[in-house]
Structures are given as C-alpha cells and as structure tokens.
Amino acid sequence: MSVRCCVAGGGPAGVMLGLLLARAGVEVLVLEKHADFFRDFRGDTIHPSTLEVMHELGFLEDLLQLPHQRVPRLIAQFGGLALTFADFTHLPTHCGFIAFMPQWDFLNFLAARGARYPTFKLRMRAEVTGLIEEAGRIVGLHATTPGGPLEVRAGLVVAADGRHSVLRDKAGLRIDELGAPMDVLWFRLSRRPGDPEDPRGRFDIGRIFIMLNQGRHWQCGFVIPKGSLERLQARGLQAFRESVAQLAPFAADRVGEIANWDTVKLLTVRVDRLRQWYRPGLLCIGDAAHAMSPVGGVGINLAIQDAIAAANLLAVPLRGGRLTTEDLEQVQRRREWPTRVTQRLQIFMQNRVIRRVLGSAEQIQPPFAIRLVARFPLLSRIPARLIGIGVRPEHVQTPAG
Ligand SMILES: Cc1cc2nc3c(=O)[nH]c(=O)nc-3n(C[C@H](O)[C@H](O)[C@H](O)COP(=O)(O)OP(=O)(O)OC[C@H]3O[C@@H](n4cnc5c(N)ncnc54)[C@H](O)[C@@H]3O)c2cc1C
C-alpha cells in the first residue's frame, strides 16, 4: 500500500491530523491498533481553544449536539476552603467553557468528519510494529492487522501513537525525562440525583482527589506519591474506600462500588520530551513527542495543537510531493516552545503544590498564587487563559479541498 502520509495512532493528535490533511486534499491513512475508540478513560476535556478550532472548521454546532458538560470555572478545595482559580467565561473564544465529553465521542465525531473526504482512510485494528528505512530515510511502516501483515509506503510517517510510542523507540529518537512526583489511580463511582454538577479537585492532608462529572458516573482520580501503590494496597481496600468517603462525603454511600483493586487503574505519570521530533520521513507529534503531566488537563489540547501546526506546515509540500526534512524541523520549531513552557508550568505546580500536599501531615494553605486569584477574581483570567487556550494557540490555515 502506498500513501502520501501514514499516521500511526488514532488518538486526538492522529485523527485530527488525518482529518486536516484529508480536508486539504492530501491522501492520508490513519492506523489505530484498537477496534474502536471506546476504551479506558484518557481524559475527556475539550478546551476552549480546541472548541475554537471546531468553530473554524464549521463543526462546532454539530459537536455541541453531542452529550457534554460545560465547565465555565475550575474550583480547587483546600480542606474546607473552596477557591475559584480559573474562570473561562471571559476568554476571547466562542466558548467560554471547557466541554467535558467522552473522548470516544469526540474521536468518533472527528473520524466521521474525516470520512467525508475521499482522501481520508482510517484503519482500525491495525497495530504498527516497525518502520521501513532506506538509505537513512523512513519510507514507510509495518503493521499487523486481522487480515495479516500490512506494509505501507509513505512520503511521511507520523508517529501519533501516544506516550508509549513504539515508533519513536524504533526511530532511536532521544528522550529527556522531566520527572513527576505522583501517579494517579482512576476509578468510577456512580452519580446520583442531588450530586454536585461541577468537577471537583480537593487538596487534603497528604491527599489529592479529583472528580469529573461524566453524566451517569464520576470519573475519580486519586493522586498518590509515585511508586506508593503497593503501600496503599497493603493498607487494604476498605481503608482506601474510607479515604475516598472522607474526601467526597456526598459519595460516601457508594464507595462500596470500588469492588476490588482491579477496578482501580494506575496511571503512571510521566513527563518527557523528545530532543528531536523528526527524522527524514518521520515526524512525532502529541504524547509521542512529549508526554504531558495531568496537571491542568492539557494533554489533549496540546496534541490537537500539534496536529494543526503540522497540517498547516506540511499539507502543501505533502500534496505537491516535495516535503523536506526542513519542513519537519519547522513543526518542531513551532511547537517545541509552547510544549516547553507548558511542561515547565506543570513541573512548577507538581513541585510547589502536589509534592507538598502529598508529603504533608497537616492541612496546607492554598499556594499564594491561588489565594491571590481568589482575592482578586480578575486574576482568574490568567490561569483560565493558560489552561483554556494555552501558549501560542494554533488556527487552521489549511484549505478545505
Ligand atoms: C488516565 C488519563 C487521564 C488523562 N486525563 C486528561 C485530561 O483530563 N485532559 C487532557 O487534556 N489530557 C488528559 N490525559 C492525557 C491525554 O490523554 C493525552 O495527552 C492525549 O490523549 C494525547 O493524545 P495523542 O493523540 O498524542 O496520544 P493518545 O491519546 O495516547 O493516542 C495514541 C493512539 O495511538 C494508538 N496506538 C498506540 N500504539 C499504537 C500502535 N503501535 N499502532 C497503532 N496505534 C497505536 C493508541 O491506541 C491511541 O489511540 C490523560 C491521560 C490518561 C492516561
């Protein structure tokens, strides 16, 4: 099989890039190893900047027909004190809120829009296993499918295969590990009439607990010091349930739904970044180029921004069959700075807030910056901008058709 561009990975970065390139008339094949998009929780946030891009593409109205929750403000609770630290309602975007929508609905939506273009192909259950290299240049990839092995030749291979990217390893690209002091345990609790609507983030003595409203259930994140799962498990499931009940008293009546440790999934948090995002014929984007900390919930947004920048810079040379390695370097140049700034802010928050809370034996005061924002609500527009729009937001410049 031969295409102009082959994208490994049908996550937010891969599907968005496939859609934008196909829309610009570039023949593109996206390979996704799973049979569908309906799988483990990997974040459900669609940020104002992504919603703005949906508007630019003319998709916004239809997207917002899908079930979602609108979150105009983020609230952090320190002990008994609840503080608004980000207010999205003043952002200069069409949507002054984060839309919480199951990621599989969002990906299905993008894939369905892509399928409107004859140049877009998405192949599920196609697991990419390796690269084809000739004379120092990547010229394609190998994949396994239920129908047997698949070899794809492509003018450009894009690794959008996430934080455990096979392709970046196979390409021998060097990674800088930036470190994280925590891991996150994810599990679900049912939602009941009378429960709050808003997402919650609670910083308590030695504990951080996040609850995201997913309609019929709460997606819960219990933040633990890195590598401490075994110790937590040794204290027993009942002790864990009691901790959850203390952190979310309104849900104390249903912590029994945490039936066993199998229902609690461990996210090993890693923050890393490739030194070089490309090789001749290959480009890495999204988590494959830079795994993000969950702080601020911006990984999906960054992945989408990478896809837009890549499409803006590469669609024309790809379509004309004259893509150069300098074009790929341009993508890294464009996206490395926003990635660095965002990761630096995340690491600052990890060290200044998360590490301190997880290591505390008594209730810590909210950090000065958050107290300041709570005191002067106008200031909540700054974190709103950083989280909701991010650094150097991208806009669609690729032509339609
Ligand atoms: C538990 C959890 C919670 C998170 N919460 C949030 C949040 O609230 N907000 C937020 O913005 N971000 C969140 N994130 C981070 C977010 O999921 C990622 O930053 C974002 O999905 C990155 O997008 P991506 O397309 O680069 O990679 P991914 O979303 O990881 O997509 C990679 C895709 O490639 C596929 N793939 C992998 N290997 C292969 C292969 N060999 N062949 C073919 N396909 C392959 C995978 O199945 C996947 O579909 C969370 C992550 C996790 C794990």
The ligand as a MOL file (V3000), in Angstrom:
LIG
                    3D

  0  0  0     0  0            999 V3000
M  V30 BEGIN CTAB
M  V30 COUNTS 53 58 0 0 0
M  V30 BEGIN ATOM
M  V30 1 C -5.8090 8.3100 32.7060 0
M  V30 2 C -5.5110 9.5320 31.8830 0
M  V30 3 C -6.2210 10.7010 32.0950 0
M  V30 4 C -5.9720 11.8320 31.3370 0
M  V30 5 N -6.7200 12.9500 31.5330 0
M  V30 6 C -6.5790 14.0070 30.7050 0
M  V30 7 C -7.4620 15.1320 30.7640 0
M  V30 8 O -8.3710 15.1930 31.5940 0
M  V30 9 N -7.2840 16.1370 29.8760 0
M  V30 10 C -6.2780 16.1110 28.9430 0
M  V30 11 O -6.1520 17.0450 28.1550 0
M  V30 12 N -5.4400 15.0640 28.8640 0
M  V30 13 C -5.5780 14.0070 29.7010 0
M  V30 14 N -4.7540 12.9360 29.5830 0
M  V30 15 C -3.6640 12.9620 28.6070 0
M  V30 16 C -4.2330 12.7260 27.2300 0
M  V30 17 O -4.9280 11.5000 27.1870 0
M  V30 18 C -3.1050 12.7140 26.2250 0
M  V30 19 O -2.2380 13.8160 26.4190 0
M  V30 20 C -3.6550 12.8160 24.8120 0
M  V30 21 O -4.5960 11.7940 24.6090 0
M  V30 22 C -2.5280 12.7140 23.8040 0
M  V30 23 O -3.0620 12.4830 22.5460 0
M  V30 24 P -2.2550 11.6680 21.4510 0
M  V30 25 O -3.1500 11.5590 20.2790 0
M  V30 26 O -0.9140 12.2400 21.2880 0
M  V30 27 O -1.9990 10.2440 22.1090 0
M  V30 28 P -3.0680 9.1540 22.6140 0
M  V30 29 O -4.3350 9.7790 23.0290 0
M  V30 30 O -2.3520 8.3130 23.5970 0
M  V30 31 O -3.3850 8.3190 21.3080 0
M  V30 32 C -2.4660 7.4040 20.7990 0
M  V30 33 C -3.2680 6.4290 19.9750 0
M  V30 34 O -2.3710 5.5590 19.3110 0
M  V30 35 C -2.8240 4.2290 19.4430 0
M  V30 36 N -1.6360 3.3880 19.3510 0
M  V30 37 C -0.6640 3.2100 20.2710 0
M  V30 38 N 0.2850 2.3870 19.8050 0
M  V30 39 C -0.1110 2.0480 18.5450 0
M  V30 40 C 0.4420 1.2130 17.5420 0
M  V30 41 N 1.5970 0.5660 17.7370 0
M  V30 42 N -0.2240 1.0800 16.3690 0
M  V30 43 C -1.3900 1.7300 16.1560 0
M  V30 44 N -1.9700 2.5150 17.0760 0
M  V30 45 C -1.3330 2.6770 18.2500 0
M  V30 46 C -3.4860 4.1820 20.7960 0
M  V30 47 O -4.4110 3.1130 20.8760 0
M  V30 48 C -4.1740 5.5500 20.8240 0
M  V30 49 O -5.4350 5.5180 20.2610 0
M  V30 50 C -4.9680 11.7980 30.3610 0
M  V30 51 C -4.2340 10.6310 30.1420 0
M  V30 52 C -4.5120 9.4970 30.8830 0
M  V30 53 C -3.7500 8.2200 30.6020 0
M  V30 END ATOM
M  V30 BEGIN BOND
M  V30 1 1 1 2
M  V30 2 1 2 3
M  V30 3 2 2 52
M  V30 4 2 3 4
M  V30 5 1 4 5
M  V30 6 1 4 50
M  V30 7 2 5 6
M  V30 8 1 6 7
M  V30 9 1 6 13
M  V30 10 2 7 8
M  V30 11 1 7 9
M  V30 12 1 9 10
M  V30 13 2 10 11
M  V30 14 1 10 12
M  V30 15 2 12 13
M  V30 16 1 13 14
M  V30 17 1 14 15
M  V30 18 1 14 50
M  V30 19 1 15 16
M  V30 20 1 16 17
M  V30 21 1 16 18
M  V30 22 1 18 19
M  V30 23 1 18 20
M  V30 24 1 20 21
M  V30 25 1 20 22
M  V30 26 1 22 23
M  V30 27 1 23 24
M  V30 28 2 24 25
M  V30 29 1 24 26
M  V30 30 1 24 27
M  V30 31 1 27 28
M  V30 32 2 28 29
M  V30 33 1 28 30
M  V30 34 1 28 31
M  V30 35 1 31 32
M  V30 36 1 32 33
M  V30 37 1 33 34
M  V30 38 1 33 48
M  V30 39 1 34 35
M  V30 40 1 35 36
M  V30 41 1 35 46
M  V30 42 1 36 37
M  V30 43 1 36 45
M  V30 44 2 37 38
M  V30 45 1 38 39
M  V30 46 1 39 40
M  V30 47 2 39 45
M  V30 48 1 40 41
M  V30 49 2 40 42
M  V30 50 1 42 43
M  V30 51 2 43 44
M  V30 52 1 44 45
M  V30 53 1 46 47
M  V30 54 1 46 48
M  V30 55 1 48 49
M  V30 56 2 50 51
M  V30 57 1 51 52
M  V30 58 1 52 53
M  V30 END BOND
M  V30 END CTAB
M  END
